[in-house]
Amino acid sequence: MSLKIEQKLDENTLTESKPRTFATGAFLIPMETVKNGIKRYVWVVDEFIDDTYDDDGIICSPNLYAHSKDYLLQS
């Protein structure tokens, strides 16, 4: 089953939570979203480790947050 984003994060209350898990090259944490009083959880990256690659296989530096999608990756 593939993950589909079902909620707009800008209109929800987000709360950091534990546990934190590790995927190859990244630590993940569950984030609680609340919409219309209903809680849901989604995995988000908490920290990147080691080399990270873009879609073309070029090493890049991901930022954890940015004011624009264009600034989430630095080549």
Beta strands, then each sheet from edge to edge (+ up, - down):
strand 1: 13-16
strand 2: 21-23
strand 3: 26-35
strand 4: 38-48
strand 5: 52-53
strand 6: 59-62
strand 7: 73-74
sheet 1: 1+ 3- 2+
sheet 2: 1+ 3- 4+
sheet 3: 5+ 6- 7+
end
